[in-house]
Amino acid sequence: MKTFEKPVLILHGDGDGIVDMSYSERASETYPDAEFHILSDGGHAFHGESFQEAVHYITAYLQGLQCIK
């Protein structure tokens, strides 16, 4: 991960019972250019409000990347 230089978006639900939050936290600290968000009431898959929150972060992230080529 340390050598991967492109931007990375990491989204993790605070209710994920499959992947511990520490993995995403460590990844966000390891990637040189990472944006990390914790989704409230999100599980391993995002549904309902956490899905809408994920879409918001993804859309904003991708719009920001359009300026970077």
PyMOL commands that set and color helices and strands:
alter all, ss='L'
color gray80, all
select helices_A, chain A and resi 21-30+48-65
alter helices_A, ss='H'
color red, helices_A
select strands_A, chain A and resi 8-13+34-39
alter strands_A, ss='S'
color yellow, strands_A
deselect
rebuild
show_as cartoon
